[in-house]
């Protein structure tokens, strides 16, 4: 491993951003230049992701700039699109940077429908690439030192930012590489390396030794903190990456501390504290000696060791011959100060120097949502004002129709069609008559059925996916660790329930319109007939020409004219109210920028009051005017009725004229209601299609997520043992040849000290062409007695040797490629009881056909030839007879 530590990058799977984002843009923004601009921006965003994550990146600043640009764009686009599991669902899959998995299972990975997860992983890669760029710098010049310090601090800040935000961004357990413990450790490592770079810069600039000592001591402190962080976290050491990092951190801690002691010793020499100088140099020498003995394969300290030893030799010589200053203990030395010149870079987008927001004109989702609520409030205000005026106008028409006005004033002859009735009949014919209304009534059920089918299909998709999810959850139990579909679909089901209630209310409203049409159908039919048939259908009555020109008639006509003028004014006010426009997004954006949040209700109500307050007053004025005029009309009509001659014909004629006038008003209202209903159903169809697309998108995303999770579960199940663990008999676990001692421990990542290495058994020579296996390296060989019995042909096996005087670990260690030592060798054949198997007899060695046997056993009670006799208690590893 290099002297400076760098971090590997995470790998991501390809994600198509164009299709879902384009669908959202086309569904949210009307067709036009703005929509086209946003679609082009989506394509650019997809290209930017491919450049940042879809190819290997060079260890160069230009590659880091691409990553930072993509991260900045994610930060910019996050508030402008509704990224979530139940809205705009994009699943991002990333592999663990450190855990490489196995040959069959592959790398550990995590797939989440979260843009915060994507941001976290991209920032991790930016920090990792920054660490790699810094590690590649040439530290022999100032430019390289400045660049390395800059990027180490950037990496430290990025890892620290992930530590603070990853849990809230993911809302679930992350992979180990981006867990708070891991990135917190990496942040400390990067900060320590940045401090070391400052130490190197100070050394190259030949700054004061006091300053250099403080910088080195601070770097040692940072490395020590990082080393402790690695040790204290249980999950980190299992990574091979951290197993390689640990010795480097330990070595760097010692090296920086040794440098601090070295420069502090120079300062002590300048102050003529020669004993302190020697003590610090001795401490420094011990530190570098520890590094050389334990971590030499990771960090070389040859030059530093020579420098410290030369200074220590000179200092001792001067002190022994000249100064004779007392050398204090290390613990009694004054602590060296610390100077931290590094600080983790704050992560505040934009981080890229060349960043331009692709969606600059698009307002954030908070503003979009506020605008949506504001538009609803505005529509409610407009509908309330317009509805109030229309209701008042209908009331006025109803009152006049009940009084047969103005037809009663026009029907003074008693045998012709009143002018107002003739005009109303022509108006009904021009509007399409009965055929128009009946066609609209026939169309409504088809539109209703179409909307119900769209809604039912959308909810059916949710039901099917939820049923599949529940089935798999019951099958895999806790392993099926994704958000339950029932919880995820609650907002969609609530929205679907709202649509169903709207359709039910629309059905009721349609029925009201049909009932009203049926009630006035006969009179509407009469209005649609030719003028002569209409005149014949109206009963005749005695003429009342005597009232022509009377004062009461003139008063009534004047009052009716005022009512007509009021109705025209209402139509003007209604048009003005509908024409009011105001861009509320500016106010919401300003509030969001100033306060970080939008108080939509307060801002909307205040603005609506300014826009429609004056119109509300005008509407209330027309209501009061109508009430006064209707009261006057009723009074004048009573006087007019009292002057008219009352007879049966006149009453019948007046009743028919009232019904004709009321039928005209009902026809206009029914026609408007049916057209509004048709428009309502057509608009609702578009809304329901968007809802169906939303359901389809989330079901597709859930299906993709389900397939990924099933694949991971299958791999996990395949790695599990097919049978439960059981205890193997001891004679199978510990073969006879290795029963004498424990199995040697595997080699750790730390290099052994020389003293420890010397205590290990030396490597055995290669085994002979046939058994027995190789013996230990001879240490006390003795000549073979001439009277040694020979049971086979002569061979070239090495003679038996005496065991070492002290036990040096297991007597028969197992090495790859070597045979196990047969039990009993080199002792006589026979029955021996092993210490760990007291009741198991020794099985004699079975030689291969054609092979010479081993030396025969000595006579009973006699030692084996060639072995010196030693007390058996000194050989606890050897079985005794």
LINSUL-V394929 format. One record per residue. SS is DSSP state (H for helix, E for strand, C for the rest). PHI is phi as a letter, one per 20 degrees, with the letter a starting at -180 (NA if undefined). NEAR is the number of other ideal C-beta (glycine too) atoms within 8 Angstrom. Layout:
[[SS	PHI	NEAR] [SS	PHI	NEAR]]
This chain:
[[C	NA	6] [C	f	6] [C	f	4] [C	e	8] [C	e	12] [C	c	10] [C	d	11] [C	f	8] [C	e	9] [C	e	13] [C	d	6] [E	d	11] [C	e	8] [C	f	6] [C	c	10] [C	e	7] [H	e	11] [H	f	9] [H	f	7] [H	f	12] [H	f	12] [H	f	10] [H	f	10] [H	f	11] [H	f	12] [H	f	10] [H	e	7] [H	e	6] [C	d	8] [C	f	5] [C	f	4] [C	q	7] [H	f	5] [H	f	9] [H	f	12] [H	f	8] [H	f	9] [H	f	12] [H	f	11] [H	f	8] [H	f	10] [H	f	13] [H	f	9] [H	f	9] [H	f	13] [H	f	11] [H	f	8] [H	f	12] [H	f	12] [H	f	10] [H	f	10] [H	e	12] [H	c	10] [C	e	7] [C	b	6] [C	f	3] [C	d	10] [C	f	6] [C	e	8] [C	b	7] [H	f	6] [H	f	7] [H	f	11] [H	f	13] [H	f	11] [H	f	12] [H	f	14] [H	f	13] [H	f	13] [H	f	14] [H	f	15] [H	f	13] [H	f	13] [H	f	12] [H	f	10] [H	f	13] [H	e	12] [H	g	11] [C	f	7] [C	d	11] [C	c	10] [C	e	7] [E	f	10] [C	a	8] [C	f	9] [C	d	9] [C	c	9] [E	e	11] [C	e	13] [C	d	11] [C	e	12] [E	d	15] [E	d	11] [E	c	13] [E	e	10] [C	f	15] [C	f	10] [C	d	12] [C	e	10] [C	e	6] [C	m	8] [E	c	6] [C	f	3] [C	e	7] [C	e	9] [E	m	7] [C	f	9] [C	f	9] [E	b	12] [E	c	10] [E	d	10] [E	c	9] [C	e	11] [C	b	11] [H	f	12] [H	f	11] [H	f	13] [H	f	10] [H	f	13] [H	f	15] [H	f	13] [H	f	14] [H	f	13] [H	f	16] [H	f	12] [H	f	15] [H	f	17] [H	f	15] [H	f	14] [H	f	14] [H	f	15] [H	f	11] [H	f	14] [H	f	18] [H	f	11] [C	e	6] [C	f	10] [C	e	5] [C	e	9] [C	e	5] [C	c	7] [H	f	7] [H	f	6] [H	f	11] [H	f	14] [H	f	9] [H	f	11] [H	f	16] [H	f	14] [H	f	9] [H	f	13] [H	f	17] [H	f	15] [H	f	12] [H	f	17] [H	f	17] [H	f	13] [H	f	15] [H	f	15] [H	f	13] [H	f	10] [H	f	14] [H	g	11] [H	e	6] [H	d	10] [H	f	14] [H	f	8] [H	f	7] [H	f	11] [H	e	13] [C	l	6] [C	a	5] [C	f	3] [C	e	11] [C	f	11] [H	f	13] [H	f	12] [H	d	12] [C	f	11] [H	g	8] [H	f	10] [H	f	14] [H	f	16] [H	f	12] [H	f	14] [H	f	12] [H	f	15] [H	f	13] [H	f	12] [H	f	16] [H	f	14] [H	f	15] [H	f	13] [H	f	14] [H	f	15] [H	f	12] [H	f	14] [H	f	13] [H	f	14] [H	f	10] [H	f	12] [H	f	11] [H	f	9] [H	f	9] [C	e	6] [C	l	4] [C	f	7] [C	f	5] [H	f	10] [H	f	10] [H	f	10] [H	f	14] [H	f	16] [H	f	13] [H	f	14] [H	f	14] [H	f	14] [H	f	13] [H	f	15] [H	g	14] [H	f	9] [H	f	12] [H	f	14] [H	f	9] [H	f	10] [H	f	13] [H	f	12] [H	f	8] [H	f	12] [H	f	14] [H	f	8] [H	f	5] [C	e	11] [C	f	4] [C	e	9] [H	f	12] [H	f	11] [H	f	5] [C	f	10] [H	f	7] [H	g	8] [H	f	13] [H	f	9] [H	e	10] [H	f	12] [H	g	14] [H	f	13] [H	f	14] [H	f	15] [H	f	12] [H	f	14] [H	f	14] [H	f	12] [H	f	13] [H	f	14] [H	f	15] [H	f	13] [H	f	17] [H	f	14] [H	f	14] [H	f	15] [H	f	15] [H	f	13] [H	f	13] [H	f	16] [H	f	10] [H	f	11] [H	f	12] [H	f	11] [H	f	7] [C	e	6] [C	m	5] [C	d	9] [H	f	13] [H	f	11] [H	f	12] [H	g	13] [H	f	15] [H	f	13] [H	f	14] [H	f	15] [H	f	11] [H	f	12] [H	f	16] [H	f	13] [H	f	8] [H	f	13] [H	f	15] [H	f	9] [H	f	9] [H	f	15] [H	f	11] [H	e	9] [H	d	13] [C	c	13] [C	f	11] [C	f	4] [C	d	9] [C	c	11] [C	e	5] [C	c	13] [H	f	7] [H	f	7] [H	f	12] [H	f	12] [H	f	8] [H	f	9] [H	f	14] [H	f	9] [H	f	8] [H	f	11] [H	f	13] [H	f	8] [H	f	8] [H	f	14] [H	f	9] [H	f	8] [H	f	10] [H	f	14] [H	f	7] [H	e	5] [H	c	6] [H	e	6] [C	l	5] [C	e	9] [C	f	4] [C	e	8] [C	f	9] [C	f	6] [H	f	8] [H	f	4] [H	e	5] [C	f	11] [C	f	4] [C	f	4] [C	e	10] [C	f	8] [C	c	8] [C	b	8] [C	e	7] [C	d	7] [C	d	12] [C	b	5] [C	f	11] [C	f	9] [C	f	5] [C	e	10] [C	c	4] [C	f	9] [C	e	8] [C	e	10] [C	e	10] [C	f	4] [C	d	6] [C	f	12] [C	c	5] [C	f	7] [C	f	10] [C	d	10] [C	f	6] [C	e	5] [C	f	7] [C	e	9] [C	f	10] [H	f	9] [H	f	11] [H	f	13] [H	f	11] [H	f	9] [H	f	14] [H	f	12] [H	f	8] [H	f	10] [H	f	14] [H	f	8] [H	f	8] [H	f	11] [H	f	10] [H	f	8] [H	f	8] [H	f	10] [H	f	12] [H	f	8] [H	f	8] [H	f	14] [H	f	11] [H	f	8] [H	f	10] [H	f	13] [H	f	9] [H	f	8] [H	f	12] [H	f	10] [H	f	10] [H	f	9] [H	f	12] [H	f	9] [H	f	10] [H	f	11] [H	f	13] [H	f	12] [H	f	7] [C	e	10] [C	l	10] [C	d	12] [C	e	11] [H	f	14] [H	f	13] [H	f	12] [H	e	10] [C	e	11] [C	f	10] [C	f	7] [C	n	11] [C	c	6] [C	c	6] [C	f	10] [C	g	12] [H	g	7] [H	f	10] [H	f	15] [H	f	11] [H	f	8] [H	f	12] [H	f	15] [H	f	8] [H	f	10] [H	f	13] [H	f	9] [H	f	6] [C	f	10] [C	o	7] [H	m	10] [H	f	9] [H	f	7] [H	f	10] [H	f	15] [H	f	8] [H	f	8] [H	f	13] [H	f	11] [H	f	8] [H	f	9] [H	g	13] [H	f	7] [H	f	8] [H	f	12] [H	f	13] [H	f	8] [H	f	10] [H	f	13] [H	f	9] [H	f	8] [H	f	13] [H	f	15] [H	f	8] [H	f	9] [H	f	14] [H	f	11] [H	f	8] [H	g	11] [H	f	15] [H	f	8] [H	f	9] [H	f	12] [H	f	11] [H	f	8] [H	f	9] [H	f	14] [H	f	11] [H	f	8] [H	f	11] [H	f	10] [H	f	6] [H	f	7] [H	e	8] [H	l	7] [H	f	5] [H	f	7] [C	e	12] [C	d	4] [C	d	7] [C	f	6] [C	g	9] [H	f	12] [H	f	9] [H	f	7] [H	f	11] [C	e	12] [H	g	8] [H	f	7] [H	f	13] [H	f	10] [H	f	8] [H	f	9] [H	f	13] [H	f	8] [H	f	8] [H	f	13] [H	f	9] [H	f	8] [H	f	9] [H	f	13] [H	f	8] [H	f	8] [H	f	12] [H	f	9] [H	f	8] [H	f	10] [H	f	11] [H	f	8] [H	f	8] [H	f	13] [H	f	9] [H	f	8] [H	f	11] [H	f	13] [H	f	7] [H	f	7] [H	d	13] [H	f	9] [H	f	6] [H	f	11] [H	f	16] [H	f	9] [H	f	11] [H	f	15] [C	e	10] [C	f	8] [C	f	5] [H	f	8] [H	f	6] [H	f	8] [H	f	15] [H	f	9] [H	f	6] [H	f	8] [C	e	12] [C	f	7] [C	e	7] [C	b	13] [C	f	8] [C	f	8] [C	c	11] [H	f	7] [H	f	5] [H	e	12] [C	f	7] [C	n	5] [C	f	9] [H	f	5] [H	f	11] [H	f	12] [H	f	9] [H	f	9] [H	f	15] [H	f	10] [H	f	8] [H	f	12] [H	f	13] [H	f	8] [H	f	9] [H	f	14] [H	f	8] [H	f	8] [H	f	12] [H	f	10] [H	f	8] [H	f	9] [H	f	13] [H	f	8] [H	f	8] [H	f	13] [H	f	12] [H	f	8] [H	f	9] [H	f	12] [H	f	8] [H	e	6] [C	f	10] [C	c	4] [C	b	6] [C	e	5] [C	f	12] [H	f	9] [H	f	7] [H	f	9] [H	f	17] [H	f	11] [H	f	8] [H	f	12] [H	f	13] [H	f	5] [H	e	6] [H	d	7] [C	m	4] [C	b	7] [C	c	11] [C	e	8] [H	f	11] [H	f	6] [H	f	7] [H	f	15] [H	f	14] [H	f	9] [H	f	8] [H	f	12] [H	f	11] [H	f	8] [H	f	6] [H	f	8] [H	d	12] [H	f	8] [H	f	6] [H	f	12] [H	f	9] [H	f	8] [H	f	9] [H	f	13] [H	f	8] [H	f	8] [H	f	14] [H	f	10] [H	f	8] [H	f	9] [H	f	13] [H	f	8] [H	f	8] [H	f	12] [H	f	11] [H	f	8] [H	f	9] [H	f	16] [H	f	10] [H	f	8] [H	f	12] [H	f	12] [H	f	8] [H	f	9] [H	f	14] [H	f	7] [H	f	6] [H	e	8] [C	f	9] [C	f	6] [C	e	5] [C	b	8] [H	f	5] [H	f	10] [H	f	14] [H	f	9] [H	f	10] [H	f	14] [H	f	11] [H	f	8] [H	f	11] [H	f	15] [H	f	12] [H	f	9] [H	f	16] [H	f	15] [H	f	12] [H	f	13] [H	f	13] [H	f	12] [H	f	13] [H	f	14] [H	f	10] [H	f	10] [H	f	13] [H	f	13] [H	f	8] [H	f	10] [H	f	13] [H	f	9] [H	f	8] [H	f	14] [H	f	12] [H	f	8] [H	f	9] [H	f	14] [H	f	9] [H	f	8] [H	f	12] [H	f	12] [H	f	8] [H	f	9] [H	f	13] [H	f	9] [H	f	9] [H	f	15] [H	f	12] [H	f	10] [H	f	10] [H	f	13] [H	f	10] [H	f	12] [H	f	15] [H	f	12] [H	f	8] [H	f	13] [H	f	13] [H	f	9] [H	f	9] [H	f	12] [H	f	12] [H	f	8] [H	f	11] [H	f	11] [H	f	9] [H	f	8] [H	f	9] [H	f	11] [H	f	8] [H	f	11] [H	f	10] [H	f	7] [H	f	8] [H	f	8] [C	f	6] [C	f	5] [C	e	3] [C	c	4] [C	f	4] [C	f	3] [C	b	5] [C	e	3] [C	e	6] [C	g	6] [H	f	8] [H	f	8] [H	e	5] [H	f	6] [C	d	7] [C	g	6] [H	f	10] [H	f	10] [H	d	14] [C	f	11] [C	f	9] [C	a	9] [C	f	4] [C	f	6] [C	f	7] [C	f	5] [C	f	4] [C	f	3] [C	e	5] [C	f	6] [C	e	9] [C	f	10] [C	f	8] [C	f	8] [H	g	7] [H	f	6] [H	f	8] [H	f	8] [H	f	6] [H	e	7] [C	f	9] [C	f	8] [C	f	5] [C	f	4] [C	f	9] [C	f	7] [C	f	3] [C	f	8] [C	f	9] [C	f	2] [C	b	7] [C	g	9] [C	e	10] [C	f	10] [C	f	8] [C	e	10] [C	f	10] [C	f	7] [C	g	8] [C	c	8] [C	b	8] [C	f	8] [C	c	8] [C	f	5] [C	f	8] [C	f	7] [C	f	4] [C	e	5] [C	f	9] [C	f	7] [C	d	6] [C	d	7] [C	b	8] [C	f	4] [C	f	4] [C	c	8] [C	e	4] [C	f	6] [C	f	7] [C	f	7] [C	f	8] [C	c	11] [C	f	9] [C	f	9] [C	f	9] [C	f	4] [C	c	4] [C	f	8] [C	d	7] [C	n	10] [C	f	11] [C	f	11] [C	c	10] [C	f	10] [C	e	8] [C	c	6] [C	g	3] [C	n	3] [C	d	10] [C	f	6] [C	f	11] [C	f	10] [C	f	11] [C	f	11] [C	n	11] [C	f	9] [C	e	7] [C	e	10] [C	f	8] [C	f	9] [C	q	7] [C	e	5] [C	c	10] [C	e	11] [C	f	12] [C	g	7] [C	e	7] [C	c	10] [C	f	7] [C	d	4] [C	d	8] [C	f	5] [C	f	12] [C	e	5] [C	f	5] [C	f	9] [C	e	4] [C	e	8] [C	f	6] [C	f	3] [C	n	3] [C	d	8] [C	f	7] [C	e	8] [C	e	10] [C	g	8] [C	f	9] [C	f	6] [C	f	9] [C	g	4] [C	g	3] [C	n	3] [C	d	5] [C	f	6] [C	f	9] [C	f	9] [C	n	10] [C	d	10] [C	f	6] [C	e	4] [C	c	7] [C	g	4] [H	f	7] [H	f	5] [H	e	7] [C	c	9] [C	f	6] [C	e	8] [C	e	9] [C	f	10] [C	d	4] [C	f	4]]
